[in-house]
Amino acid sequence: MEKSQKIELRHRTLPSGNQSLYLEFYEKGGKRRYESLNLYLIPEKDENDRRVNENTLKHALKLKSERVLGIEHPQETGEKILPSKAFADFMDEYQVYLRDIKRASDSYQKMNHSTINIVKSYLTNIRRPRILLSKVDKRFYLNLLAYVRDTYKNTKSPDNPKELSGNTKLVFQTTLNTMLNYAVKKGLLLRNPFYEIEVREKFGKVPSDRTFLTIEEVNSMAKAPTGSPGTKQTFMFCCFTGLRHGDMAALRWKDIRKTDEGEVIFVPSMQKTKHPVIVPLGKQAKSWMPERPKDANDQLVFPNVPSLGASNRALKTMAKRAGINKLVTFHTSRHTFATMTLTAGTDIYTTSKLLGHTSVHTTEIYADVVMEKKADAVNLTNGLFG
């Protein structure tokens, strides 16, 4: 063990005269943390008291040795004895379950893998890499959240590690809860400690700062001069369909289908979620499409789509020429479609389906933006009356 990380057995005298035993952990950087052992030394009035204290002290020293060596034992509770499974092993098995059994999307597997890496980083930090899943309780969960909030840094750039964003912390918490709920379902954990934590102690929803264009700004972008007409054409098309750059670039004429309700765009597998989505093809979107060639079923609708990087550079210039003081990227078209759809009165469930979201909770971010706009509009009338 490094000198900067050691464990000491300590005691604290209580008003009753008993001494509470606990472990004090000295970590790198001068930080300390404590673990109560729920063991007590009593005032020695006779030989029997001395023997009781001797056995208690032996047990405390044994626990200290186990913490040093990383040894864990099954958690015994009044309800049942839980299986002896290391938390790290369970997380690895859960990742395999997502891939081979549930067949989760690549993006969700990647997100879950990131969550696992953060948890394992915490286990290393507290020197308990083999802690049992059964010992993941309220205190453990609170300490883990504190670590993510105050200590953990994103190490993708080793020279410039950064604190996780508010949204990333919330995603971490949500993904971890899904994992722990699965553990409860499988009988590996009695309960998910997340539900024992007060709301103020959890990571909360972060106000959205997603950039979108107003209808006036969309019109200004349509009129703005540009050296990349392909960027303007595809960006405007996506403002009225909500498609991502990758899904738009892969769109073929055979994906434009006629139905009793009119023409629709059928995306068999969205690039991000791998889920199919159907979007009605409105008049505005059609006006930005090229003429359909004969026998063009397998041909791309937009055969010469600028790369995402090139599009974003062109859009930056377009926005400046249109007098729009916002950071406009290609993905802004998707945010614009969402807010325009909700502002027009479309319900959130339908909008969620049009965007191809796997959860309506994702769409709620746009609903909050629209509600803020509506509230601002109502508040403008306040000054008209005494």
ABEGO torsion letter per residue (X at the ends): XBAABBBBBBBBBBAAGBBBBBBBBBBBGGBBBBBBAGBBBBBBABAAAAAAAAAAAAAAAAAAAAAAAGBBBBBBBAABBBBBBBAAAAAAAAAAAAAAAAGBBAAAAAAAAAAAAAAAAAAAAAGBAABBAAABBAAAAAAAAAAAAAABBBAABAABBBBBBAAAAAAAAAAAAAAAAAAAAAGABABBAAAABBAAABBBBBBBABBBBBAAAAAAAAABBBABAAAAAAAAAAAAAGBBAAAAAABBAAABBBBAAEBBBBBABBAAAGBBBBBBBBAAAAAABBBBBBGAAABBABABBBBAAAAAAAAAAAAAAAGBBBBBBAAAAAAAAAAAAAAAGBBAAAAAAAAGBABAAAAAAAAAAAAAAAAAAAAAAAAABX
